[in-house]
């Protein structure tokens, strides 16, 4: 692989080459993910048939081509027909020594923010909870003494005063629970990677949720039975799915609600990290609920430690989930509007020589209902 090819493959933003007739001649891997299509499938297609720009762009591109000058269009909505428009910055410039050929670089602002959020979760989490983790054990000890003292006091109090000691005990236990979550976040072991059938994991999580936190919920499965095994730690992936299902159940409350578990294969999805060409993450898991969604002011920070949209929420559940997926070299995102929240997890395929995880009691590719949203 020569240096030019390496640079082309490494570009972190969707980049397209178009000829003098505005037809696509090449796209990089990031653009394959943006268009959800391969370079081979798009080769020769008119660019403006595949890229919808909410601005009068055609004349401006022609002018930039004639003048051999760059063109910058900021904060414009760009869609592909297969996906909703997203706000982007668009840079267009002539390709030197190739008359008529133009380079289009699409910088999705929202996607860049989410990738940065996912990539930075380890450092931000460590910064946010480092001191709390160190102090957790020391704080739990005196809290146990306070709880015990309050319980002893309650034995000699009149009934009208018991409310105060009950409050001390209740709040002390809540703080202990929070500190235990902090310790869990900091003490999470490195994943023990193996080849895992993700449908087995999803089925275990579904059954456990319906027997516990989600007794009022309906869970609908929409699985692709042809998916290959994922390269993950099965127990930690189970912890992730259980946490997301518990989140959905708590958001729905007593009225219940519906959750969809969906799996599919997206061949062009890659995640680029510093100093690497990018890892293919084609295995997709979506956990979708019809709850109220996240408050708009929290939407960008739901994976940060101590950010919670629920009263008395610790804000560590989603931070832990994101940390686990990051430790698996995967990617996680969320889209949330009232009535529909979609958590999406992207994972790598297990290599041929990966050890196979012990089978669970769930059938292979269990419950492949094709209910649509």
N, C-alpha and C positions, 0 to 999 in steps of 0.2 A: 504494500500500500504506500503510494507516494505521499509527499507532504500535503499536496493540494487536496487529495482525497481525504486525508486525515482531518484537515481543517473543515472540509465540507461536511463530513460525518459528525464532527464535534460541535458544530454550531448549535447553540442551545435554543435558538428560536426558529420557527418555521421559515424556510427560505426557498424561493421558487425562481427558476430561470425561465424567461419567456423570450420567444424569437420576435422578429420584426413584424409578424402577423399576430402578435399577442397570444401565441399558442405555447403551452407548457412544454419545455424540452427536458426539464429535470427538476426534482424536488429532493430535499434532504430528509433524513429520517424523522426530524422534528415536524416537518411539514406533512409527512405521511400520517403521523398521529393527529395533526390538526385537521386534515381532510378526512381522516379515517379511511384512507385508501392508499394503495401502493403507487410507487413511481411509475411502474409499468402500466397500470390502469389509467393513470392521468396523462401519460405522455401523448402529446398532440392535441389535447383538449383545449379549447379556448379558455383562457384564464378567467374572463369575466362571466363565463357560464358556470364556473365552479366556485368563484369567489364573489360574494355579494358585499359591496362596500357602500355604506350609507353616506356617499358623497359623490359629486360629479367628477369621477377620477379619470375617465377615458381620455378626455382632451388634455388633461394635465400630464398624463403619461406620454402621450404623443409629443407634447411640447418638450418634455424632459429628454425624450429620445432624439428629437431634432437638434436640440441644443447641447446634447451630451452632458447634461447637468443632473444632479440628484434632486429628488423630490421627497419632502417629508410631510406626512399627514398624521397629526396627533389626535388622540381621543376620538376615534371614529369607530362606529359599530361595524364589525365584519362577521359574516356568516358564510356557510358553505352549502346550505340547502339540507345537509344532514345534521346540522347542529344549530342551536339558537345563536344569534349574533352575540359576540362578546366585544367589549371595548378594547381597542388595540391602538398601538402606534404603528404606522406603516412607513417604511423607508424604501424608496425605489431609486436605483442608480444604474447607469450604463456599465456593462461589463467591458473592461478595457480589452482592446485588440479583437473584439467580436462585434462589429458594427450591427446595430439594430437590436442586439440582445440586452435585456434588462434583468437586473436582480431585484426581486421583491423580498423584503424581510418583514415578517409580521410578528409584532411583539404583543401578545395578549397580556394585558395588564393584570387581569384577575388571575389567570393561570400562573403567571410568574410569581404573583404574591403567594399563591397556594403552594407552589413547589418550594419557594423559599421558606414558607411556614413549615412544610413537612421536613425539609432538610435541616432546619434550625431547631427542631423540637428538642433534640438532646441537650444542646447547649443552653437554650432558654429554660428548659426544665431544671437542669442542674443549677443554674443561677438562681431560679426562683425558690427551690426547695432545699438547697444545700445546707443552709443553716438549720432549717426545721428538721432535716434528717438527723443532723448531729445532736440536736437537743431532744429529739422525740423520746428516747429512752429515759432521759433524766426527767422529763416533764411527766411521763406516765407514772413514775413512782410516787411523787407527791400527790398526784391526782387520785391514786388508789387510796392514799391515806385520807384525803379529803372526803372521798365517797364513803369510806368506812366510818369516819367521824360523824358524817351527816346521818348515816343510818343508825348509829348509836344514839345520837341526839333525838331522833324521831321516836325512840322508844319511850321517852319521858316527856313528850310534848302533848299538849292538848290537840284535838283533831283540827281545830281551826288554824293551828300553826304548822301543821304537817305539809302544807303546800310549799312552804319555803324550803324545807329539807328535801322534799321530792324534787323541787327545781334544781337544787344543788346536785343531787344524784343524777338526774336526767342529763343536765348539761355537762357534767364531768364525764359521763359515759359517751356523750357525743364527741367531746374533745379527744377521748381515748381512741374512738373509732377513726377520727381524722388522722391522728398520729400514726395509727396502724397502717393507714393507706399511704402515708408519707414513707414509712419504712418499707412497705411493699414496693413502692415506686423505686426506691433507691437500691433495694436488694434483689431486683429481678435478675435471675440468672441469664447467662447467654443462651440463645436458642440452640436446641439440639436438633439440627436439621436432618430431615429424612423425606422420602417420597410419601406424600399424604394425599389420600382421596378427600378432597374438600367437601364432597357431599356427605361423607360419613360424619365429618366434623359438624356440618350444618344440621344434620339430623339429630345428633346428640344434643346440640344447643337448643333446637326446637323443642324436643321432648322435655328437656330440663326446664325450659322457660314455661311451658304450658302446665307443668306440675308445680311451679313456684311463683315467680313474680308476674307471669303473664297468664294467669288462669282465666282472665276475662278477654284475652286477645284471640284473634283469628290470625293464623299464620299460613300464608299461601306460598307455595314453592314453585318456582319457574326455573328449572335447571336444564343446562346443556349436558346430556348424559355422555357426550363424547369427549369431555375435557380430560386431558392427561393429568397425572398427579402433580401437585404443587411441591415446591422445595421449601418446607416450613417445619417449625416445631408444632406438632399437632395439638399438644396441650395448651401452648400459648395462643394458637389461633382459636381454639375453643374458648379461651378466656376472653379474647377480643369479641367474638360473636355473642357470647353470653352478656357481655357488658353492653353491647349495642342493643340487644333485645330488651335487656332490663331498662335501658334508657327510654326505649320506645314505650314500654309498659308504664313507666312512671309518668311520661309525658301524656299518655292517654288517660290515666287515672281510672276511676271506677267504671267509666263508661266503656272501657275496653278499647277496641280499635282494631285495625288490620295492619299486619306487617307482611311485606313481600320479601322473600329471599330469592335472589336472582343470581344465576351464574352464566357467564358467556365468555367467549374467546375473542380477543381483539388483537389481531396479529401485528399491528403496526405500533402498539403502545411501547414506548421506551422511556426510561428515566435516565437523564444525564447527570452525572456528578463530576465535580472538579477533577480534571486529569484523566477522565475516562471517556470512551466513545459512547457509553450508555448501555444499560442492561435491559434486555427485553423483559417486559412484565405483561404477558398476554392474558393471564388468568384473572378474570374480573369477578368479584363478589359484590353485590349490592344489597344493602339492608334498607328497605324503603318503608316508611310509616306514614299514616294519614293524620298524625297529630298536629298540634298547633305550630310546630316549627320553633326556631330560635328567634329571640328578639333581634331586630336588625343591628342593634349596637354591639351584639356579641358575635355576629355571624363570622367575622374574620378571625376571631380569637378563641374559638371553641376548643381547640386542641392545646391551648396554653394552660399551665397549671393554675389552679385556684380561680378559674373562670367558670361560672355556672349560671344557668338561667333559671334554676329552681331555688325556691326558698329553702334554706338550710342545706343546699347542695355543697359538696366539698370542692367540686371543680377538679378532681384528680382522675375521675374515671376515664374521660376521653383523652386526657394527657397520657395516661398509662397505655391506653389502646394505641395511640399514635406512636408512642415510644416502642411498643412491641413491633408494630409494622415497620418502623424505621430500622430496628435491629435486624429485621429480616431482609433488608435492602428492598423493601416494597414501597408502595406509595399509597396514601390515603387522602381522600377529599370528602367534602360535604357540600351539598346544595340544599338550601332550606327556604321554603316559603310556607305560609299558612296552609295546612292541609296536605303537604308533601315534603318530607325530608329524606334525602338520599345520601347514605354513607356508601362510598365506593372504595374498595380495597383492590389493589393491583399487585399480583404476585408472580414470581418466576416459576417456570416449569422445572420439575426435578430432572437433573441429568440422569443419563442411563445407568451410571454406576452408583447412584445414591441408594443407601439402605432404605428398605420399605418399612414404614411404620406398621406396628402390629394392628391387625384388622379389628374394627369395633364390631358391636353386635348389630350395627345398622347395615342393611343390604347395600350393595354397590350401586351408587347413583340413586339412592332411595328417593321415592316420592317426586317424580318428575312431572308434576302438574304444569300445564301450560296456560294457567290463568293469566290474562292480560291485566295490566293496570287500567 
